[in-house]
């Protein structure tokens, strides 16, 4: 399967929240593309997490996998390794500077396609063997709806994997949650705001919980893991 859209197609990032305009989000993520790329590749433990996410997709050589909100492409080589040279990897994101980094990072992978589009209305049709979304559903107005739509792209017994960060209820929760709240504020466009009318961390928690619960209810088999003191959660499901 190949992507059914021009690489610079859909300009409308419906995945962003009401508090953000499309222009704000485009400018924000484009401006910070280099920093996000460094964090995506150099954060301690992140390589192991990305490898685990790719393994959770339960891919076989020759399979097709789609990453929704692929960002700078840090996951794409791990997915390409799983599907082999006869498989197909498709990364979708809406910010051009971010996608340019993803394209450069995967230039040596002839079976990796990076396209510009909206993760909530991906410019392709199924069936595909797996869908991966890392640190994406917390930005969506309707995370459960996105899980439903992504599930519909899958072939029978395909896999959907979500990786997200939310507040921890573990032993070190007071410390890690304080750091996490600061990260959420700094990573939420626009950058000119210090305080928001809504509790952005609570909103993020709610969306992530909603998405992961919807995936659990749709799945016939579930795999789960946590990292970084309980902040990072991975949920993988086989969709019958």
KEMARKOL-667338 format. One line per 2 residues: number of its first residue (from 1); their letters; for each residue x, y, z of N, C-alpha, C. Coordinates in pm, 1 decimal, always signed. Atoms other than C-alpha are relative to their C-alpha. Layout:
NUM> A> X/Y/Z/X/Y/Z/X/Y/Z ~ ...
***
This chain:
1> XX> +83.8/-119.2/+0.0/+0.0/+0.0/+0.0/+87.0/+123.8/+0.0 ~ -70.5/-127.1/+0.5/+122.8/+350.3/-81.3/-96.2/+111.2/+37.5
3> XX> +88.1/-107.5/-42.9/-11.8/+682.1/+50.3/-76.6/+59.4/-116.2 ~ +87.0/-51.2/+104.8/-303.0/+825.1/-144.7/-11.9/+150.7/+8.9
5> XX> +4.5/-145.0/-9.0/-205.9/+1190.2/-113.9/+134.6/+56.2/-36.9 ~ -123.2/-72.2/+24.2/+51.6/+1443.3/-223.6/+68.9/+27.2/+132.9
7> XX> -69.4/-22.8/-126.0/+325.0/+1490.4/+41.8/-34.4/+132.2/+65.3 ~ +34.8/-129.3/-57.9/+217.8/+1851.8/+87.6/-149.4/+25.6/-8.9
9> XX> +144.6/-7.7/+15.1/-154.5/+1779.2/+84.4/-71.5/+78.7/+106.1 ~ +92.6/-59.9/-94.3/-397.6/+1851.1/+364.0/+64.6/+105.7/+88.9
11> XX> -53.4/-109.2/-80.5/-329.4/+2188.6/+526.2/-76.6/+20.3/+129.1 ~ +89.1/-28.4/-112.3/-597.4/+2161.8/+792.4/+23.9/-94.2/+116.1
13> XX> -31.6/+89.2/-111.9/-467.9/+2021.4/+1124.0/-114.2/-9.6/+99.3 ~ +115.4/+8.6/-88.0/-798.1/+1921.8/+1280.3/+33.0/-65.8/+132.6
15> XX> -39.4/+62.8/-124.5/-604.2/+1740.9/+1549.6/+31.4/+96.8/+110.8 ~ -32.3/-93.6/-105.7/-523.3/+2060.0/+1736.0/-126.3/+39.1/+75.0
17> XX> +113.4/-29.0/-85.8/-744.9/+2182.6/+2017.7/-63.9/+132.8/-34.1 ~ +67.6/-126.1/+21.0/-993.2/+2468.5/+2021.7/+81.8/+117.9/+49.7
19> XX> -78.4/-108.2/-56.3/-747.2/+2672.5/+2228.9/+111.0/+44.1/-94.2 ~ -105.7/-28.7/+94.6/-502.4/+2666.5/+1939.5/-61.5/+28.6/-135.7
21> XX> +35.4/-12.6/+140.2/-550.8/+2809.5/+1593.5/+96.2/-85.0/-79.6 ~ -90.1/+77.5/+83.3/-403.2/+2611.0/+1307.7/+130.6/+74.2/-20.5
23> XX> -119.8/-80.1/+23.5/-163.2/+2895.8/+1246.6/+91.9/-2.1/+121.0 ~ -80.0/+5.8/-122.2/-47.7/+2900.4/+1609.7/+74.6/-132.6/+9.3
25> XX> -60.6/+131.5/-13.9/+15.4/+2527.2/+1611.5/+106.9/-23.8/-105.1 ~ -99.3/+16.4/+105.2/+194.1/+2526.0/+1275.7/+127.8/+75.3/+34.7
27> XX> -116.7/-81.4/-31.8/+423.5/+2809.5/+1382.9/+74.4/-55.6/+120.5 ~ -62.2/+49.4/-123.2/+484.9/+2660.3/+1727.7/+83.5/-124.1/-27.5
29> XX> -70.9/+125.3/+21.1/+579.9/+2309.8/+1619.1/+110.1/+14.3/-104.1 ~ -106.8/-25.4/+94.9/+775.6/+2439.0/+1322.0/+119.1/+68.1/+64.3
31> XX> -107.6/-74.4/-65.4/+975.8/+2678.3/+1538.7/+83.2/-88.8/+91.0 ~ -69.2/+84.4/-95.7/+1062.7/+2408.3/+1790.4/+36.1/-137.3/-57.2
33> XX> -25.7/+130.1/+62.2/+1125.0/+2127.8/+1537.7/+135.8/-57.0/+39.9 ~ -132.8/+49.0/-35.2/+1497.5/+2106.3/+1617.0/+3.4/-51.9/+143.0
35> XX> +0.8/+43.9/-139.5/+1440.3/+2087.4/+1993.1/-78.0/-129.6/+16.0 ~ +78.5/+122.9/-9.5/+1167.5/+1825.7/+1954.0/+77.6/-118.6/-55.8
37> XX> -77.3/+108.0/+60.1/+1395.2/+1624.4/+1729.4/+108.0/-49.4/+95.8 ~ -102.5/+38.0/-97.5/+1673.3/+1630.2/+1988.5/-60.3/-78.3/+116.0
39> XX> +65.6/+70.3/-110.2/+1434.1/+1530.3/+2266.6/-49.4/-137.5/-43.9 ~ +55.5/+125.9/+50.8/+1278.0/+1260.2/+2048.8/+106.8/-107.3/-17.0
41> XX> -105.5/+96.1/+27.8/+1614.9/+1099.2/+1983.0/+101.5/-15.2/+113.3 ~ -108.3/+1.0/-97.6/+1836.9/+1185.9/+2280.5/-45.6/-11.2/+144.9
43> XX> +47.3/+14.7/-137.7/+1614.2/+1168.1/+2590.2/+38.7/-137.5/+53.2 ~ -39.7/+130.6/-53.8/+1749.9/+893.3/+2816.6/-116.9/-98.5/+2.3
45> XX> +101.5/+104.2/+1.4/+1553.9/+572.6/+2763.8/-96.6/+5.9/-116.1 ~ +101.2/-16.5/+104.7/+1361.8/+702.3/+2462.9/+17.4/-102.6/-111.7
47> XX> -21.5/+98.9/+106.7/+1524.9/+462.6/+2214.6/-63.0/-134.0/+36.6 ~ +60.9/+125.6/-44.3/+1416.4/+162.3/+2422.1/-152.3/+7.0/-6.9
49> XX> +145.1/-17.0/+7.1/+1062.4/+302.6/+2442.5/-48.5/-10.3/-144.0 ~ +41.9/+3.3/+140.0/+1041.4/+353.5/+2067.7/+11.4/-141.9/-57.9
51> XX> -13.0/+138.8/+45.6/+1169.6/+2.4/+2003.3/-113.3/-84.8/+54.0 ~ +110.4/+76.7/-57.8/+909.9/-137.7/+2243.0/-131.1/+32.3/-70.5
53> XX> +122.0/-38.8/+71.1/+636.3/+60.7/+2066.3/-7.3/-69.0/-136.2 ~ -2.5/+67.3/+130.1/+745.1/-80.9/+1730.0/-27.6/-149.6/+14.7
55> XX> +24.3/+143.2/-23.2/+750.4/-434.4/+1870.2/-146.0/-25.9/+36.1 ~ +139.9/+16.7/-40.1/+403.0/-382.9/+2020.1/-94.6/+0.9/-119.0
57> XX> +83.3/+0.6/+120.8/+269.6/-329.6/+1666.6/-12.3/-140.1/-60.2 ~ +6.8/+140.9/+42.5/+331.2/-705.8/+1612.7/+9.9/-13.2/-151.6
59> XX> -16.1/-2.0/+144.7/+456.0/-649.7/+1259.0/+76.0/-121.5/-50.0 ~ -70.0/+106.8/+70.3/+573.2/-913.2/+1015.1/+65.1/+59.4/-124.3
61> XX> -58.6/-46.8/+126.2/+803.0/-871.2/+713.3/-105.4/+9.9/-109.6 ~ +96.7/-22.5/+107.0/+601.1/-726.3/+426.4/-125.2/+73.3/+43.8
63> XX> +118.7/-69.2/-50.8/+340.5/-558.8/+650.7/+3.3/+149.2/-34.0 ~ +14.3/-144.4/+15.0/+213.6/-201.7/+619.7/-38.8/+59.9/+134.1
65> XX> +26.3/-65.7/-126.8/+220.4/+26.4/+923.9/-6.4/+150.4/-22.0 ~ +17.4/-144.5/+8.5/+105.6/+386.0/+963.3/+26.5/+61.3/+136.6
67> XX> -15.5/-76.3/-124.1/+228.0/+629.4/+1226.8/-74.7/+131.3/-13.5 ~ +76.4/-123.3/-3.8/-19.9/+905.8/+1305.9/+74.4/+103.3/+84.7
69> XX> -75.5/-100.9/-71.4/+157.3/+1227.1/+1403.2/+144.4/-43.6/+16.7 ~ -134.1/+59.4/-5.3/+502.7/+1098.2/+1312.7/+106.8/+97.4/+45.1
71> XX> -97.9/-97.5/-45.2/+676.2/+1423.6/+1408.3/+124.5/-2.1/-86.0 ~ -126.8/-4.1/+73.3/+1043.6/+1430.1/+1312.7/+47.2/-137.6/-44.9
73> XX> -27.9/+132.3/+56.7/+1035.5/+1060.9/+1227.9/+82.2/-93.0/+85.8 ~ -85.1/+81.6/-86.7/+1210.2/+913.0/+1530.3/-43.2/-146.0/+5.1
75> XX> +48.3/+139.3/-5.2/+988.5/+601.4/+1524.9/+15.2/-74.0/-132.6 ~ +11.9/+63.0/+131.8/+1001.6/+538.4/+1151.6/+108.1/-103.7/-29.2
77> XX> -99.4/+105.2/+24.2/+1336.4/+352.7/+1132.7/-27.5/-128.2/+78.0 ~ +32.9/+119.9/-78.6/+1222.6/+117.3/+1410.9/-111.5/-78.5/-68.5
79> XX> +109.0/+67.0/+71.4/+904.0/+42.9/+1216.6/+51.0/-64.2/-128.7 ~ -56.0/+54.8/+123.9/+1099.2/-4.5/+893.6/+78.4/-128.1/+26.4
81> XX> -74.1/+121.0/-36.2/+1320.2/-257.4/+1068.1/-93.6/-118.2/+18.7 ~ +94.7/+108.4/-25.7/+1013.0/-458.0/+1167.9/-64.6/-53.2/-128.3
83> XX> +70.5/+45.5/+120.8/+846.5/-468.9/+823.4/+95.2/-46.1/-109.0 ~ -97.2/+44.4/+98.6/+1167.7/-526.1/+628.3/-12.1/+73.5/-132.4
85> XX> -2.0/-72.4/+127.9/+1243.2/-411.6/+272.6/-125.2/-18.4/-84.1 ~ +122.4/+23.1/+78.0/+920.3/-559.8/+135.0/-123.4/+60.9/+66.1
87> XX> +111.6/-63.7/-68.2/+700.8/-377.2/+386.8/-8.8/+148.0/-32.0 ~ +23.7/-142.3/+24.8/+568.5/-21.9/+387.6/-24.1/+72.0/+131.1
89> XX> +19.0/-85.5/-117.1/+591.7/+249.3/+651.7/-48.2/+136.2/-48.1 ~ +56.6/-130.3/+36.8/+377.2/+563.2/+625.3/-4.6/+87.4/+124.5
91> XX> +5.9/-96.1/-109.7/+429.6/+863.4/+852.5/-81.1/+120.3/-40.1 ~ +88.8/-113.6/+29.0/+166.2/+1138.5/+871.1/+18.3/+106.6/+106.9
93> XX> -3.8/-113.6/-91.4/+205.7/+1483.9/+1027.0/-39.7/+123.8/-78.8 ~ +51.4/-116.3/+72.7/+85.8/+1836.1/+947.4/+96.3/+117.7/-4.6
95> XX> -90.8/-114.1/-6.5/+389.6/+2060.0/+1012.1/+118.4/-20.4/-92.9 ~ -102.8/+18.5/+102.3/+627.4/+2109.7/+718.8/+142.0/-9.9/+55.5
97> XX> -138.1/+12.1/-49.5/+952.7/+2179.7/+912.2/+25.8/-131.3/+73.1 ~ -11.5/+128.1/-68.9/+887.3/+1871.4/+1124.5/+12.6/-113.5/-101.4
99> XX> -3.1/+105.1/+101.4/+819.0/+1657.0/+818.4/+129.8/-0.4/-79.1 ~ -127.0/-4.6/+71.0/+1134.0/+1778.2/+644.4/+107.3/-75.1/+77.2
101> XX> -94.9/+75.5/-81.2/+1334.9/+1639.3/+934.6/-29.1/-150.0/-8.9 ~ +36.0/+141.7/+13.3/+1142.0/+1312.4/+909.9/+46.6/-54.9/-134.6
103> XX> -43.9/+45.9/+131.4/+1217.6/+1290.6/+538.8/+150.5/-20.3/-5.0 ~ -145.9/+14.3/-0.2/+1587.3/+1349.2/+592.2/+43.2/-121.4/+83.1
105> XX> -36.7/+110.9/-89.1/+1596.6/+1093.3/+874.7/-25.0/-135.9/-64.4 ~ +36.4/+129.0/+61.3/+1444.8/+824.0/+650.8/+38.7/-4.7/-147.6
107> XX> -35.8/-9.6/+141.9/+1608.2/+916.8/+319.8/+58.0/-130.3/-54.3 ~ -60.5/+126.4/+45.1/+1788.8/+582.0/+305.7/-97.0/-117.4/+3.8
109> XX> +101.2/+106.8/-6.0/+1466.7/+384.2/+354.8/-98.2/+19.0/-116.9 ~ +85.3/-16.3/+116.8/+1300.4/+340.4/+16.5/-145.0/-36.5/+23.1
111> XX> +138.0/+42.8/-25.4/+988.2/+190.0/+173.1/-68.9/+85.2/+105.9 ~ +61.1/-91.3/-96.9/+918.5/+480.8/+411.9/-53.8/+121.4/-74.4
113> XX> +66.4/-113.0/+64.5/+669.0/+743.1/+291.5/-44.8/+97.6/+107.7 ~ +37.6/-103.0/-96.3/+627.9/+1069.4/+482.8/-89.2/+99.2/-71.4
115> XX> +96.6/-85.8/+68.4/+319.6/+1270.4/+392.3/-61.0/+99.6/+97.5 ~ +63.1/-104.5/-80.1/+155.7/+1587.7/+514.5/-149.9/-22.0/+3.4
117> XX> +142.9/+22.6/-12.0/-193.8/+1535.2/+648.9/-45.2/+5.6/+143.3 ~ +66.8/-9.9/-129.2/-432.9/+1531.7/+940.1/-17.4/-140.0/+58.1
119> XX> +9.2/+132.5/-62.2/-404.9/+1236.8/+1178.2/-143.4/-39.9/+30.3 ~ +139.5/+34.1/-26.7/-778.7/+1259.8/+1249.4/-79.2/-26.7/-127.9
121> XX> +60.9/+32.8/+129.5/-857.9/+1227.9/+877.1/+112.9/-36.8/-94.4 ~ -120.9/+33.1/+74.6/-555.0/+1047.8/+734.5/-27.4/-17.1/-149.2
123> XX> +20.6/+3.4/+145.5/-512.3/+1080.1/+355.7/+39.0/-134.0/-60.6 ~ -24.7/+133.7/+54.5/-510.0/+707.2/+290.5/-117.3/-88.3/+36.1
125> XX> +105.1/+96.6/-30.0/-739.1/+408.2/+292.2/+63.7/-132.4/+37.3 ~ -51.9/+129.0/-43.9/-693.7/+69.4/+453.7/-23.4/-107.3/-103.6
127> XX> -43.9/+37.0/-134.5/-650.3/-199.1/+524.4/+150.6/+8.2/+17.9 ~ -140.8/+4.5/-36.7/-316.6/-168.0/+702.0/+13.9/-97.3/+116.7
129> XX> -21.4/+101.9/-102.3/-159.7/-408.6/+946.6/+14.1/+57.2/+140.8 ~ -17.0/-59.9/-132.6/-84.9/-166.4/+1230.1/-2.6/+151.4/-10.8
131> XX> -2.6/-146.0/-14.3/-128.4/+193.1/+1341.3/+67.3/+31.9/+132.2 ~ -69.5/-46.0/-119.9/+100.9/+365.3/+1590.8/-24.2/+149.0/+17.1
133> XX> +14.2/-142.7/-30.7/+35.7/+699.9/+1760.9/+72.1/+27.1/+131.9 ~ -75.7/-29.8/-121.0/+291.7/+832.7/+2008.8/-14.2/+148.4/+33.2
135> XX> +14.1/-136.8/-51.4/+220.0/+1145.0/+2215.9/-89.5/+85.3/-90.3 ~ +89.5/-67.1/+94.2/-69.6/+1237.3/+1985.2/-139.0/+21.3/+57.5
137> XX> +142.0/-9.1/-34.4/-412.1/+1165.4/+2137.2/-29.0/+108.7/+103.3 ~ +22.1/-107.8/-96.4/-363.9/+1422.5/+2414.9/-25.3/+133.7/-65.0
139> XX> +22.8/-124.6/+72.4/-381.4/+1695.1/+2148.5/-133.4/+1.6/-74.3 ~ +120.6/+12.0/+80.9/-708.0/+1574.7/+1995.5/-125.3/+34.4/+79.6
141> XX> +127.0/-34.2/-64.2/-1052.3/+1710.5/+2074.4/-86.1/-123.3/+24.4 ~ +80.9/+121.6/-11.5/-1210.1/+1367.5/+2022.2/+93.0/-121.9/-5.8
143> XX> -96.0/+111.1/+4.3/-948.5/+1106.9/+2118.3/-65.0/-135.5/-19.6 ~ +68.4/+128.3/+18.5/-1198.5/+820.8/+2139.3/-42.5/-17.7/-145.1
145> XX> +37.0/+6.5/+141.2/-1324.0/+905.3/+1792.1/+118.9/-32.3/-89.1 ~ -120.4/+30.1/+76.7/-967.6/+898.3/+1661.3/+35.6/-147.7/+10.8
147> XX> -26.7/+142.3/-18.3/-916.0/+552.0/+1810.9/-95.2/-83.1/-86.3 ~ +96.8/+71.6/+83.5/-1234.9/+435.7/+1638.8/+38.4/+7.9/-147.3
149> XX> -33.6/-17.6/+141.4/-1128.0/+581.5/+1303.8/+126.4/-78.1/-36.8 ~ -123.8/+73.1/+27.7/-777.0/+435.0/+1324.6/-24.5/-150.6/+0.1
151> XX> +32.1/+143.4/-3.9/-922.9/+97.1/+1416.6/-64.3/-46.0/-129.9 ~ +67.6/+35.3/+124.8/-1133.6/+104.7/+1101.1/+97.4/-14.0/-116.3
153> XX> -100.7/+13.1/+104.7/-816.3/+136.0/+892.2/+67.2/-137.8/-0.1 ~ -76.1/+123.4/-18.2/-684.8/-194.2/+1021.8/-64.5/-119.8/-68.8
155> XX> +48.8/+129.7/+44.8/-712.6/-532.3/+864.2/-45.7/-79.4/+122.6 ~ +47.3/+80.1/-112.5/-875.2/-799.9/+1076.4/+118.2/-49.1/+83.1
157> XX> -105.7/+34.1/-95.5/-662.9/-866.7/+1386.8/+125.6/+84.7/-17.1 ~ -109.2/-96.0/+3.3/-445.5/-566.1/+1307.6/+20.2/+61.3/+138.0
159> XX> -35.5/-53.6/-131.2/-281.1/-380.4/+1593.4/+4.7/+153.2/+0.1 ~ -6.7/-143.6/-25.7/-323.8/-26.5/+1726.5/+76.7/+20.4/+128.9
161> XX> -85.4/-24.5/-116.1/-60.4/+104.7/+1967.9/+0.4/+149.4/+31.5 ~ -3.2/-137.5/-49.7/-85.5/+424.1/+2173.5/+110.4/+13.8/+103.3
163> XX> -100.1/-35.0/-101.1/+204.5/+577.6/+2365.3/-22.7/+145.4/+37.4 ~ +30.9/-135.3/-44.5/+133.9/+884.5/+2575.8/+57.9/+28.2/+137.5
165> XX> -47.1/-43.1/-131.6/+245.1/+1084.2/+2876.5/-113.8/+68.4/+74.1 ~ +102.8/-58.8/-85.7/+6.9/+1171.2/+3160.0/+50.5/-4.1/+144.4
167> XX> -45.4/-4.2/-138.9/+31.1/+1236.3/+3532.8/+7.2/-139.9/+60.3 ~ -25.4/+129.9/-61.9/+165.4/+948.2/+3736.7/-72.5/-11.7/+133.4
169> XX> +51.1/+26.8/-134.5/+6.8/+787.0/+4041.0/+94.8/-94.7/+73.3 ~ -99.3/+87.2/-59.9/+326.5/+601.2/+4128.0/+64.0/+59.0/+124.0
171> XX> -64.3/-36.6/-126.3/+556.4/+628.7/+4427.6/+64.0/+137.9/-5.8 ~ -67.4/-128.8/+14.4/+742.3/+933.3/+4294.9/-89.8/+105.6/-63.2
173> XX> +95.9/-87.3/+68.2/+426.2/+1106.0/+4171.1/+17.3/+148.7/+30.6 ~ -10.6/-144.3/-25.6/+470.1/+1442.6/+4353.8/+113.2/+66.9/-77.0
175> XX> -115.2/-57.2/+69.2/+810.9/+1498.6/+4197.5/-18.9/-4.2/-151.1 ~ +8.6/+13.9/+145.4/+753.7/+1362.2/+3848.9/-118.9/+77.3/-55.9
177> XX> +115.4/-74.3/+49.7/+411.3/+1526.2/+3817.3/+28.0/+149.4/-5.7 ~ -35.6/-142.2/+2.7/+553.7/+1869.5/+3901.9/+82.6/+30.6/-124.5
179> XX> -80.7/-17.5/+121.0/+813.1/+1830.7/+3626.7/-87.5/-13.4/-124.5 ~ +86.7/+24.8/+114.5/+550.8/+1693.2/+3390.2/-89.9/+119.9/-29.0
181> XX> +87.4/-116.1/+20.3/+318.9/+1991.5/+3444.7/+75.6/+112.3/-68.8 ~ -80.3/-104.4/+63.3/+599.4/+2230.4/+3351.5/+22.2/-29.9/-147.5
183> XX> -21.4/+39.8/+139.3/+670.1/+2034.7/+3034.2/-126.1/+22.0/-82.0 ~ +127.3/-17.7/+71.5/+301.1/+2040.6/+2936.9/-22.1/+146.5/-34.2
185> XX> +19.8/-143.1/+23.5/+282.4/+2418.8/+2975.9/+93.7/+50.8/-108.4 ~ -98.5/-47.3/+96.3/+601.7/+2477.4/+2779.5/-22.3/-56.1/-139.4
187> XX> +18.0/+64.3/+130.5/+496.8/+2242.3/+2501.0/-138.8/+21.9/-58.2 ~ +134.4/-28.3/+49.7/+145.5/+2383.3/+2453.0/-1.6/+135.8/-68.4
189> XX> +5.0/-129.1/+68.5/+110.6/+2654.2/+2186.7/-123.8/+78.1/+42.7 ~ -117.2/-80.3/+31.7/+111.2/+2948.9/+2196.3/+93.8/+13.1/+118.8
191> XX> -99.7/-6.3/-106.7/+430.4/+3000.9/+2393.9/-9.8/+127.4/+81.3 ~ +10.5/-126.9/-72.5/+328.6/+3350.4/+2506.0/-81.3/-13.2/+128.0
193> XX> +82.3/+18.4/-119.2/+94.8/+3207.8/+2771.0/+76.5/-72.8/+109.1 ~ -52.2/+69.9/-116.2/+209.2/+3114.1/+3119.5/-113.8/-71.1/+71.9
195> XX> +117.3/+59.8/-61.7/-140.4/+3046.3/+3253.2/-110.1/-16.8/-104.1 ~ +110.4/+29.4/+90.2/-431.2/+2891.3/+3069.5/-129.9/-4.2/+79.4
197> XX> +129.0/+4.2/-66.7/-801.1/+2914.6/+3146.1/-31.0/-140.6/+48.9 ~ +20.0/+139.1/-39.1/-811.2/+2535.5/+3158.3/+127.6/-54.4/+62.7
199> XX> -114.3/+74.7/-50.8/-584.3/+2305.3/+3354.7/+44.7/-93.8/-111.0 ~ -41.7/+75.6/+117.3/-390.8/+2175.4/+3056.1/+41.7/-142.1/+35.1
201> XX> -41.8/+134.1/-39.4/-247.6/+1881.3/+3248.8/-120.6/-89.6/+23.2 ~ +121.4/+77.5/-23.7/-593.0/+1768.5/+3359.9/-68.6/-35.0/-131.9
203> XX> +58.8/+25.8/+131.7/-721.1/+1803.4/+3003.8/+75.2/-110.5/-71.4 ~ -82.1/+103.6/+61.0/-431.1/+1595.3/+2877.6/-28.5/-136.3/+61.2
205> XX> +29.6/+126.4/-68.8/-493.3/+1327.1/+3140.9/-133.0/-58.5/-46.4 ~ +134.5/+46.3/+37.5/-860.5/+1307.6/+3049.2/-1.4/-57.3/-141.5
207> XX> -1.0/+46.2/+138.7/-797.1/+1273.5/+2677.1/+75.3/-131.7/-14.6 ~ -79.3/+122.4/+9.1/-530.4/+1009.4/+2721.3/-74.2/-117.1/+62.1
209> XX> +78.3/+105.9/-64.2/-742.8/+808.6/+2963.4/-113.5/-45.7/-91.1 ~ +111.4/+31.6/+89.1/-1036.3/+827.8/+2722.5/+46.1/-84.3/-118.6
211> XX> -49.8/+72.9/+116.7/-828.6/+709.5/+2425.5/+44.2/-141.3/+35.6 ~ -49.8/+132.4/-37.3/-660.6/+422.3/+2607.7/-114.6/-92.1/+43.3
213> XX> +116.2/+80.6/-37.5/-992.2/+305.8/+2755.9/-77.0/-45.9/-123.4 ~ +70.1/+39.8/+121.7/-1153.1/+308.1/+2412.1/+75.9/-111.7/-70.8
215> XX> -78.8/+106.7/+62.1/-866.5/+100.2/+2275.6/-18.9/-131.7/+74.6 ~ +20.1/+124.0/-77.7/-908.1/-151.0/+2558.6/-135.0/-63.8/-32.4
217> XX> +133.6/+55.3/+24.5/-1280.2/-188.6/+2491.0/-12.9/-58.2/-140.1 ~ +9.5/+49.5/+137.1/-1223.4/-246.6/+2119.7/+88.5/-120.9/-25.6
219> XX> -104.7/+98.4/+26.7/-939.0/-495.1/+2158.5/-36.6/-139.1/+49.0 ~ +16.5/+138.4/-44.1/-945.1/-872.2/+2177.2/+120.9/-47.6/+79.4
221> XX> -119.9/+30.4/-78.7/-594.0/-877.2/+2326.4/+71.7/+131.5/+26.5 ~ -57.6/-127.9/-41.8/-412.1/-602.6/+2515.0/+138.8/-22.4/+58.7
223> XX> -131.7/-3.0/-63.0/-49.0/-532.3/+2604.5/+21.7/+139.7/+57.1 ~ -18.5/-130.2/-63.7/+42.6/-254.0/+2847.8/+135.0/+6.8/+69.3
225> XX> -126.2/-22.8/-69.5/+360.2/-102.7/+2992.8/+4.4/+146.2/+42.5 ~ -18.5/-138.2/-42.9/+467.1/+211.1/+3177.4/+149.0/+28.3/+15.5
227> XX> -138.4/-42.9/-6.3/+790.6/+412.3/+3185.0/+7.1/+135.1/+70.6 ~ -25.7/-133.5/-54.8/+945.0/+722.8/+3341.0/-83.3/+26.8/+125.3
229> XX> +71.1/-19.8/-125.2/+798.1/+676.4/+3685.8/-150.7/-5.8/-12.8 ~ +144.3/+12.6/+19.5/+453.5/+595.0/+3549.1/-60.4/+107.9/-86.5
231> XX> +53.7/-107.3/+82.9/+419.6/+906.4/+3333.3/-31.2/-49.2/-141.2 ~ +18.6/+46.1/+137.7/+458.6/+731.2/+2998.3/-72.3/-134.2/+1.0
233> XX> +79.7/+122.4/+6.1/+194.6/+467.1/+2920.3/-6.8/-52.2/-143.3 ~ +14.2/+65.7/+128.9/+192.5/+221.7/+2631.5/-115.4/-99.1/+9.2
235> XX> +109.4/+96.0/+10.5/-125.1/+38.0/+2536.7/-7.8/-48.2/-145.0 ~ +13.9/+58.7/+132.0/-137.6/-198.6/+2241.5/-118.6/-93.9/-2.5
237> XX> +116.8/+86.7/+10.1/-449.9/-375.1/+2121.8/-13.0/-64.8/-135.2 ~ +32.6/+69.1/+125.9/-541.4/-634.1/+1859.6/-147.5/+22.9/-27.3
239> XX> +137.8/-37.3/+33.4/-855.4/-518.4/+1681.6/-63.0/-110.4/-84.4 ~ +59.3/+111.6/+74.5/-1079.5/-807.6/+1573.8/-81.0/+48.0/-121.0
***
